Amino acid sequence: MPGIRAYEDLVKALGNDYGKLKSETGWKDDKGNDVSFSNESGFSALPVGYLYYYRDKYELRFDGVIALFMSTDNKAYGIYVINFYYDEDGTSHSNNGSRYVSDALYLSVRCIMIENND
């Protein structure tokens, strides 16, 4: 799945430091305090949370705390989701993987170009 490989390669190239993918501002810790990241990659992942359709209305959830990016849609494995968040222990994390995502959940999408240097 090309979308999965692009994200995995990007994170690996950055030494698995997810802070290098996050915007310098806009992030909050579990107490609501501002935290900053280096964004050395220029990816600028913003903590926009996600949009959820519930009881006939749209709700924005986890704004300032989490960024969810949808990648490859594969019927056998579901949607590959890249989940950037700031954990209670004060570290920057990502929880990636294929999962089935409800039709009521709306995630961010980013295009990543894969260069073929063969």
ABEGO torsion letter per residue (X at the ends): XAAAAAAAAAAAAAGGBAAAABBABGBBBAAGBBBBBAGAAGAGBBBAEBBBBBGGBBBBBGBGABBBBBBBBBAAAEBBBBBBBBBAAGBBBBBBEBBBBBAABBBBBBBBBBBBAX
